[in-house]
Amino acid sequence: ASHEEIELLRVSTVPGIAEFAETNGMSSTQVACVQSLFKKLSDAKVIELRNGTDKVREGILVSVFNPCAQLK
């Protein structure tokens, strides 16, 4: 996939990631953090998130959500 195609996938996934964060009680500051970190994921991580095993996807999402969960 080209960088542009991966970027489209990334951008189309951000609303779902934000909704998941909100549904799980994250504050607006934490949700913004999650969105920001998700947008900074490498192309390889976005592909792994889409095509990886459950364990791989979990690891990527934990790396995005954990730092943001620490914010007030």
BELKA-V309126 format. One record per backbone hydrogen bond with DSSP energy under -0.5 kcal/mol. NH is the residue of the N-H (numbers start at 0). CO is the residue of the C=O. If there is no record, write none. Layout:
# BELKA-V309126
[[NH	CO] [NH	CO]]
This chain:
# BELKA-V309126
[[5	1] [6	2] [7	3] [8	4] [9	5] [10	6] [11	7] [12	8] [12	9] [13	9] [14	10] [16	12] [17	13] [18	14] [19	15] [20	16] [21	17] [22	18] [23	19] [24	21] [25	20] [30	26] [31	27] [32	28] [33	29] [34	30] [35	31] [36	32] [37	33] [38	34] [39	35] [40	37] [45	41] [46	42] [47	43] [48	44] [49	45] [50	46] [51	47] [56	52] [57	53] [58	54] [59	55] [60	56] [61	57] [62	58] [63	59] [64	60] [65	61] [67	63] [68	64] [69	65] [69	66] [70	67]]
